[in-house]
Amino acid sequence: MFCHSKHGYYGSRDFRSDDWRRKRREDDAERRARRRAAAELGFHTHFFWYVAVNAFLAALSLMTFSLWFLWPLLCWGFWVFAHYTAVFGRRLFRQRYFEPAVEREIRREKAVMTSEKQASIDELSSTIAHEIRNPIAAAKSLVQQMGEDPTSPENVEYGKVALDELERVERSISHLLKYAKEEDYNLARINLATVVDSALTQMHAKLDEARVGVARNYISGPTITADAEKLRQVFANVLDNAIDALAPVAEGRRIELYIENGRPDYATVRVVDNGAGIPPDKIGRIFNPFFTTKEKGTGLGMAISKKIVEAHEGAIEVASEVGRGTEFTIRLPLPGKA
């Protein structure tokens, strides 16, 4: 059993721990320093033999009163200069031109990322305020009405509605905390088909109630390293969305499940429904926190699913066409490919 947090993986997979990463960086730095020292030693050795050999040739030439050694001296000197440029010139070029350009690009990217992050935080804050303020305002108004006429027979209905609104706030806050929390991941070798089947079992009652047929287009699935409970939550969320999308369909409601292992590095799970589909102006926001088309939805189910999949170094995508259904694709890395 392995555990994962925002700081890395713990347990028997300590090769991903902070200590391992720090040791690896130190080892890489030491290897680079050794290569650099070897290159510089190589140049100095080359230069020493260049001077020594040419000094010997110069002595012979003086004894024979000939300057024939100048041609090999010039040719060899060219290669000594090339060697010097390769060993020392590259560092000078990198420090003077390459690194400043990289630093400028990094600063620019950081500025863009900071701006985008701030915009995202502003949008999320506005959405959270809206999601919490509206039901609280409704509950407050209902309680005020109850206080104005304590004996009114409508107070029971007012009280129920006020409780529903407060439960909505509680549900939104609970989902928000779950979305924001950096949870530990209990990683183990699991069969992907078993996890998908457990999500089907969880949604069995709702599938029956909505009269939705399910086709399992797989016999077994690949073994991956993942948190089975977290992935079950992802597939349950996707199935829940598919069931709700099938509500407008009068008959023949159907969900197709596929598990594919054709790629060398990823296993793929596809969930396809023949529901109403997602309009083009909404499909790009499907994974945004608090975006929902459901009357009582919190809009965090798919955002949490995306976070879980990405924590497994995978990806989740959606494709949809209005009136022709929706397809969710979840890709998860195979062992040794993450």
Secondary structure, DSSP 8 states (H G I E B T S, - for coil): -EEEETTEEEES-GGGSHHHHHHHHHHHHHHHHHHHHHHHHHHHHHHHHHHHHHHHHHHHHHHHT--TTHHHHHHHHHHHHHHHIIIIIHHHHIIIIIHHHHHHHHHHHHHHHHHHHHHHHHHHHHHHHHHHHHHHHHHHHHHHHHHH-TT-TTHHHHHHHHHHHHHHHHHHHHHHHHHHS---EEEEEEEHHHHHHHHHHHTHHHHHHTT-EEEEE-S---EEEE-HHHHHHHHHHHHHHHHHHTTT--S--EEEEEEE--SSSEEEEEEEE-S----HHHHTTTTSTT---SSS--S-HHHHHHHHHHHTT-EEEEEEETTTEEEEEEEEE-TT--
